[in-house]
Amino acid sequence: MCNCIIDNEASTLQWLKDRAGESALIEKGDASNGFQNLVVNMRTGVWRGHFDYRYNYQRIKKDKTPGRIEKKTIAVHFTYCPFCGVKYEA
C-alpha cells in the first residue's frame, strides 16, 4: 500500500505556498479543497482515486419516441496508484 495521494496532496500544497511567497495566504481549508474524487475503502483503509465519466441517457418510450435527456455520471475507480503504479488491494 502506498501513501502517494496523501504525500502528493501535501507536496502540492507546499509548492503552491512556496510559489505564492508572501503575496498570498494558501491553506487547504475544508474537505472541498485538495484532490477531488477520492474514496476510502472502509475495509482496508486505502484511499483510491477515480474518474467521473459523464454521459447523456435518453430512454426510448413505449411509443418508440425518444424521452427526455438525462445527464448521468458513473465512477471509474483506479486499479493502480496513478502516481507510483502500485496495485491497490481489493
N, C-alpha and C positions, 0 to 999 in steps of 0.2 A: 504494500500500500504506500502511496506517495502523498506528500503534503503540498504538491505543486500549486493547487488552486489557492490555498491559504498563503503560501510563500509568495506567489506571483501577485496576489492582491496587495500584500504588504509592500513589496518592492515597487509596484506601480504607484501606490500612494506616495511612497518616499520619493520616487522620481518626479512626480508632479510637484511635491513640496520643494524639492531642490531646484526645479526649473522656475518656479514662481519666485523663489527667494523671499525677500522682504516685501514684495509688492502685493501679496495676497495671503489670506489665511485659508489653508486647504486642510480639510479633515474628512474622514469617512462619513460621519454623521449617522443617520439611521439605516435600517436594513434595506431601504430602497436605493441606496447608493452602493457602489462597488460592482463586482461582477454580477450579471443577471443570469437567469436561467440555471440556477443551481438547485440541486435536490440532494438530500441526505438519505442514505439507506439506513433506516432505523435499526435493522438487524446487525449491520456491520459497522455503522458509524462513518462510512466512507462518503465524502462529498463527490458528486458527479455532476457534470455539465450536460446540457442538451441544447439542441437547436429547436426552435419553434418552426414548424412547417405550416404555413397558412395557405388555404385554398378556398375556392368558391364551390358550393354544393347547391345543386338545383335538382330537386326531386321532380320526377315526371308524374303528373297526376293520372288518375284513372281514365280520364278522357283523352289521354296522350298529349296534353299540352304541358309546357314547362311551368313549374311552380315558381315561387319567389326565390331569389338568390340569397343563400345564407353564407356568411363568412365563418369558416371553421378553422381550428388550429389543433394540431397534434404535436406531441413532443417526441423527438427522436433522440434517445439517450446515447451518450458516448459509451463504447465498449472499452476503449483505451483512453488513458490520460492524454489530452490534446497537447500537453507541454513536454512530457518525457516519454510517452509511449508505453507506460506500464499498464498491463491488462487489469481492469477493475475486477474485484471479487464479485461473484454473482449475488 
